[in-house]
């Protein structure tokens, strides 16, 4: 376990979350966002004896070996600044790409089971669905965003096998898949039908963990 002040932690975290050669205002914004996320984790720690993990489960912290002059300058120029709502640190979630539209966490990570399906959980009014056309035009010295457009083929027999492995249900031969879509266009849940059974699965877990997709902002092409 590593004990560090907020800004010492940020100096060792910011280079792991954003390339140090990006625009200074982007680095400053990321410093405030990442510091806020850490503050939110502290504020909601409960009985935990630690605040944040040092990888993608929370934020990529590498300590002094990660530090660079530009990222440290961004941290220092935003020292102690965080984002708040009603006087408390917000749940400042961020990602490398979001496909041009943001999402409320209540529809993805914290979706609620209601009967046999899932719905968006209430809360986090500051995490609204917002269009971000600049995302699709983003680029740096390495080129365009490599995650803007991608595809993956998943055969029906693989879907069946993965559902058995992760959920303990054998749907039989795959028949169809339907999305219960959030306001931001991402599946809150995925209804998968087979010849023997059907399951309505939490969208984030099924698409990202079970199928290993890069995002939940997806569309299906029949095969």
Buried (B, 14 or more C-beta within 10 A) or exposed (E): EEEBEBBBBBBBBBBBBBBBEBEEEEBBBBBBBBBBBBBBBBEEEEEEEEBBEBEEEBBBBEBEEBBBEBBBBBBEEBEEEBBEEEEEBBBBBBEEBBBBBBBBBBBBBBBBEEEEBBBBBEEBEEBEBEEEEEBEEEEEEEEEBEEBEEEEEBEBEEBBEBBEEBBEBEBEEBEEBBBBBBEBBBBBBBBBBBEEEBBBBBBBBBBBEBBEBBBBBBEEEEE
